[in-house]
Amino acid sequence: MPTQNTITPEMLKELWCRCDTWLLEDAIALVLDRLPTSYQKREPERDEPFEILHALAINCLGYSLRKTTNSTDNAIRVEPVEFIQWVEDYVPIPDQLKHALNDKQVEPDEGTDVTIAKQRRIATRALAAYFWSLDKDKTLHDMASDPAILKFGCFNKNLAERTIIDWIRSLNPNPQPGRRPKKQG
């Protein structure tokens, strides 16, 4: 039985969920229901599931998984909620981790739980649909780098262009791949 001054692994995981960013290795460890790597008593376990998730995450950084930069170290960091949203289609998320991350959610209306990341996606898609209604010739890349999209859709969050493109691709009224069509005139 833990004493009053003892921090259990479950308590440590819940406390870790309050962090604004996670080291990529810690994010993977938590998803695999392990302690963050700096709190493991022996060398962090880098078994096959860990290595597969690590390689997948490295390959997706800057595209479907946004890397968070930190000036104090050169380590790869990710935002907890965004990492969980990225990985939950591939790996079952421990219930304790899901519950602990609920504190990071915003509830704009009664009865709805919308994370900040989802709010960004909804706002970005709404703005893109509006801008495309004004100019159907705008490309995906033009839209993803539009200053209004970045400021008001992404809430000034520095998201990877690939993430924004994935969010708005289905709204594109001119989905032809390749070059921008020549303007007639």
Phi, psi and omega per residue, in radians:
M1 nan 2.250 -3.098
P2 -1.211 2.490 3.051
T3 -1.437 3.088 -3.078
Q4 -1.116 -0.511 -3.095
N5 -1.672 0.078 -3.119
T6 -1.592 2.332 3.046
I7 -1.803 2.059 -3.136
T8 -1.386 2.817 3.072
P9 -0.981 -0.658 3.133
E10 -1.123 -0.738 3.116
M11 -1.124 -0.704 -3.137
L12 -1.104 -0.734 3.113
K13 -1.099 -0.741 3.121
E14 -1.129 -0.708 3.091
L15 -1.115 -0.687 -3.127
W16 -1.102 -0.540 3.132
C17 -1.170 -0.290 3.118
R18 -1.425 -0.174 3.131
C19 -1.156 2.581 3.097
D20 -1.305 -0.568 3.074
T21 -2.379 2.775 3.042
W22 -2.167 2.565 2.884
L23 -1.101 2.527 -3.132
L24 -0.966 -0.723 -3.134
E25 -1.106 -0.665 3.101
D26 -1.180 -0.707 3.122
A27 -1.033 -0.778 3.136
I28 -1.153 -0.761 3.132
A29 -1.048 -0.772 -3.123
L30 -1.132 -0.706 3.114
V31 -1.125 -0.572 3.108
L32 -1.498 0.244 3.106
D33 1.067 0.733 3.089
R34 -2.079 2.931 3.067
L35 -1.258 2.708 3.010
P36 -0.973 2.587 -2.990
T37 -1.008 -0.604 -3.124
S38 -1.249 -0.227 -3.137
Y39 -1.899 0.093 3.067
Q40 -1.366 2.387 -3.021
K41 -1.234 -0.458 3.114
R42 -2.099 -3.061 3.114
E43 -0.933 2.307 -3.123
P44 -0.916 2.402 -3.099
E45 -1.294 1.969 3.141
R46 -1.997 1.120 3.138
D47 -1.408 -3.025 -3.064
E48 -1.035 -0.820 3.113
P49 -1.033 -0.698 3.127
F50 -1.109 -0.840 -3.102
E51 -1.109 -0.671 3.124
I52 -1.132 -0.848 3.123
L53 -1.112 -0.671 3.129
H54 -1.112 -0.824 3.130
A55 -1.101 -0.744 3.117
L56 -1.071 -0.785 3.138
A57 -1.106 -0.768 3.123
I58 -1.046 -0.728 3.140
N59 -1.198 -0.401 -3.098
C60 -1.715 -0.151 -3.128
L61 -1.025 2.293 3.138
G62 1.523 -0.111 3.107
Y63 -2.052 -1.711 -3.128
S64 -1.448 -0.187 3.084
L65 -2.166 2.100 -3.089
R66 -1.522 2.332 3.083
K67 -1.569 2.379 3.088
T68 -1.768 2.233 -3.131
T69 -1.578 2.605 3.133
N70 -2.396 2.176 -3.056
S71 -1.241 -0.328 -3.078
T72 -1.450 -0.313 3.092
D73 -2.593 2.922 3.134
N74 -1.772 0.223 -3.102
A75 -1.260 2.722 3.087
I76 -1.424 2.140 3.138
R77 -2.111 2.603 3.107
V78 -2.324 2.737 3.058
E79 -1.434 2.316 -3.052
P80 -0.937 -0.895 -3.081
V81 -1.122 -0.746 3.137
E82 -1.127 -0.698 3.124
F83 -1.104 -0.778 -3.134
I84 -1.095 -0.761 3.115
Q85 -1.088 -0.627 -3.140
W86 -1.219 -0.720 -2.990
V87 -1.592 -0.314 -2.979
E88 -1.161 -0.309 3.068
D89 -1.312 -0.295 -3.045
Y90 -1.947 -0.487 -3.034
V91 -2.321 2.358 3.050
P92 -1.159 2.313 -3.112
I93 -1.586 2.275 3.102
P94 -1.010 2.412 -3.103
D95 -0.982 -0.701 -3.128
Q96 -1.038 -0.686 3.138
L97 -1.177 -0.728 3.101
K98 -1.063 -0.806 -3.111
H99 -1.138 -0.718 -3.126
A100 -1.152 -0.599 -3.138
L101 -1.342 -0.225 3.099
N102 -1.053 -0.435 3.092
D103 -1.123 -0.402 -3.119
K104 -1.550 0.124 -3.130
Q105 -1.670 2.657 3.137
V106 -1.945 2.417 3.135
E107 -2.005 1.601 -3.103
P108 -1.278 -0.549 -3.141
D109 -2.232 2.678 3.086
E110 -1.080 2.426 3.052
G111 1.432 -0.003 3.116
T112 -2.175 2.414 3.039
D113 -1.961 1.890 -3.141
V114 -2.149 2.087 3.123
T115 -1.267 2.846 3.104
I116 -1.050 -0.686 3.124
A117 -1.070 -0.696 3.119
K118 -1.214 -0.627 3.085
Q119 -1.089 -0.702 3.091
R120 -1.064 -0.792 -3.104
R121 -1.103 -0.788 -3.127
I122 -1.104 -0.800 -3.127
A123 -1.142 -0.711 3.134
T124 -1.116 -0.765 3.133
R125 -1.134 -0.695 3.139
A126 -1.119 -0.777 3.124
L127 -1.140 -0.732 3.138
A128 -1.086 -0.746 3.114
A129 -1.071 -0.726 3.131
Y130 -1.139 -0.846 -3.117
F131 -1.114 -0.631 3.094
W132 -1.226 -0.468 3.069
S133 -1.192 -0.429 3.106
L134 -1.531 -0.573 -3.087
D135 -2.533 1.682 -3.087
K136 -1.257 -0.214 -3.107
D137 -1.539 -0.068 3.124
K138 -1.150 2.321 -3.137
T139 -1.452 2.926 3.078
L140 -1.002 -0.771 -3.108
H141 -1.163 -0.693 3.080
D142 -1.071 -0.762 -3.106
M143 -1.165 -0.742 -3.105
A144 -1.174 -0.363 3.128
S145 -1.874 0.139 3.126
D146 -1.113 2.261 -3.104
P147 -1.016 -0.631 3.129
A148 -1.185 -0.683 3.089
I149 -1.075 -0.815 -3.097
L150 -1.149 -0.667 -3.085
K151 -1.398 -0.868 -3.013
F152 -1.705 -0.448 3.098
G153 -1.475 -0.844 -3.104
C154 -1.591 0.052 3.139
F155 0.942 0.761 3.133
N156 1.076 0.310 3.106
K157 -1.507 2.327 -3.098
N158 -1.397 1.493 -3.125
L159 -1.598 2.678 3.075
A160 -1.145 2.424 3.136
E161 -0.978 -0.668 -3.116
R162 -1.071 -0.650 3.112
T163 -1.097 -0.823 -3.136
I164 -1.101 -0.746 3.126
I165 -1.064 -0.742 3.113
D166 -1.076 -0.643 3.134
W167 -1.161 -0.644 -2.972
I168 -1.845 -0.113 -3.054
R169 -0.903 -0.757 -3.063
S170 -1.227 -0.239 -3.134
L171 -1.583 -0.234 -3.037
N172 -1.075 2.074 -3.136
P173 -1.301 -0.226 -3.138
N174 -2.227 1.266 -2.974
P175 -1.385 0.262 -3.133
Q176 -1.157 2.213 3.105
P177 -1.259 2.803 3.076
G178 1.776 -2.640 -3.043
R179 -1.224 2.741 3.038
R180 -1.172 2.387 -3.134
P181 -1.130 2.558 3.110
K182 -1.160 2.440 3.105
K183 -1.369 2.345 3.134
Q184 -1.557 2.394 3.111
G185 3.006 nan nan
